[in-house]
């Protein structure tokens, strides 16, 4: 990948590297449209979105945070609140552990 010097907003020399990504036509169209909606280039859009997402994912992984969508949160909540239905084997094991068998 090519490396070229550039200037940061503080005026310091920094280096940039290119990244080539292969996309199907539909994905490219979505990226192009999303960039147009923000009135920025596709490169700027990809940089803004992917770097922000990567930072969130790294931070969450380091802090062991699990993020769930609203739908997944509801499904998780409902699963936790459903009554437990023990199998016959589980009931027998419980009785055995309590000394009832």
N, C-alpha and C positions, 0 to 999 in steps of 0.2 A: 504494500500500500504506500502511496506517496506521502511524504512528510514535508510540510512547508511551514515556514515561520509566519506567524501572524501577530497582531498586537491585541492584548486584552484591553478592557475598558480602563484599566489603571495605567496603560501605556507600556506594560512589561511585554517582552517578547515571549510568545508561547508557541507551541507547535500544534499542528492539526494533522489528523490522519483521515484518509478517506475510508469509507466503508461501503462495499458494494453488496446490495441485497437484491436477490432475484424474487420477483413477485409475479403472480398470475395477473392477467389483464383486469379482472374485477377488483382485486386488491389495490392495484395501482390507481384505478378510477376512484375508489373510495378515498385513498390518500390525497389524490389531486383535489377532489371535491372538498374534503375537510380543510385542506390548506387554503383553497379559494374562499371558503366561509370565514376564515380568520384573516384573509387578505395578506398571506405570507407565502413564501415559496414552499414547495414540497420538502426540500431539505430542511428548512427552518421548522416546518411542522413536525417532521420526523424527529429532529433533535429535541424540540420542546417536549413532545409527548413521551418519547422513549426514555429520555434521560430522567424526566420527572418520575415516570413509572419505575424505572430501575432503582432510583434512589429510595422510593417508598418500599420496594421489595427487599432491598438490602437492609434498610432500617428495621423493617418488620421481622426479617429473618434473624437479625442480630438481637432483637428484643423478644424474639419468640412470640410474635403477635400473629394471630390467625384472623384474617379479614373475610367476612362472609357478606354476600349480597343480601339485600332485604329478604328475598325469597328464601335463601339458604338459612338465614337467621330464623325465620318463621318455621321452616321445616325442622330445624334443630330444636327450637323451643317446643314444638308440638311433640317431637319424639321423646324429649325429656319428661313431658307431662302426661304421656300415655300410661295407662295402668300396666303393670308388669303381668305377663301371662307366663307362669312357670310351666315347664314341661313336667310330665310325671316323674322323669328321672331326677329333675332338679328338686321336686317336692320330696322324693325319697332321700336324696342326699341331705337336704335340710333337716329332715326328721332324724336321720342317722347322726348328723353332727350335733343335734340337740339332745341326743340320747333317748329319743322316743321310739326307736325301733329295736 
